[in-house]
């Protein structure tokens, strides 16, 4: 069931996204969660890193208002705890000046 949901999310994301997404795989190394009292744009959001990162990407991001925030967080925490690799899909043309890029899909390899 989880794989079916991931496939549906992946298809939906590619359909709705005007940018061409690429993927990068690795194990979750670090997750930064920002509480509701955080004073900048990451309030309630998350930044995370894999053991290997694509060139030019410092952190993958998920905003607090992202509809998949809870699903992404759950899968990333599980992957970090079990050292299970994940595949992150993102739009390389959306990497900002700090090397942050929004996560489109998190899936299993």
N, C-alpha and C positions, 0 to 999 in steps of 0.2 A: 504494500500500500504506500509506503514512504517513497519508493522509487517512482510509482505512478504520479504521486503528488509533485515530486521533483521534476519529472518530465513535463507535466502540465505547466508548472511555473516556468520552466525553461522555454517552452514553446511560446507561452504568453509573453514572456519578456522579450524574446527575439521578435515577435510579431509587433509589439508595441514600441519597441526601441528604434529610433531612427538611426542610431549609431550601430556599427558592426561590433559585436561583442567578441572578446577573446577569452580564453580560459587559462588559468594557472593553478597548478596543484602543489600541495605540500601539507605539512602538519602544522597545526595551530601552535604558535610560539607564545603569543602575548595577546591579551584582550584588555582594553581600557574601556571601562564604562563610566559615563559622566552623569552624575546625579542631577536631579531637578533644580538644585541650587547653583549649579555651575554657571558662571557668568558669561559664557560665550555661546557661539552657535552650536556647540556640541552638547548643549543641555539635554540630558536624557538619551543621548546617542552613544555610539560605540565606535572605537577605532581598534583594528586588530592587525596582527602580522602573522605571516607564515614563516616556517623555518627558511624558506627561500622566497625571495620577492622578485617580481619582474623588474627589469631595468626601468628606472624612473618612478617607480611606485614605492613610497615610504610606508603608507598605511592603506589598507582597505577600510572603507567606512560604511556605516549604516546609521541613518538619521532616526531620531526617536519617532518621527511620524511616518516612517516607512511601513507599509502594510504588512511586510514580512519580518519586521523587527524581532518579534518573539520567536518565530520559527528559525531565523538565522542564529539568534543568540543560543537557542536550545541546541541546535546542531553543532555550533562552534564549541560550546562548552563540553558537549559529549565527545567531540573529536579531540579536544585538548586533553580531557581526562583519560581517554582510551588510546591516545596517540594515533588515532585513525586519520589517514589522509583525507583531505577534502579538495574539491575542485571549485575554484572561485571564478565566476564569469563577470567581466567588467568591460566597460567601453574605454579603450586606450586613449581615445581622443578627448576624454573627459577628465584626465589626470590634471589636477590644479597645480599651481606654482609651488605648493608645499609637498607635492608628491602624493596627495590624497586622492583616492578614486572611489566612487560609490559602488557598492556591491549590487549586482543585478540578480545573481543566483548563487546559492551555495548548494553543492550536491556531492554525492559520494562518487568516487572514481569508478 
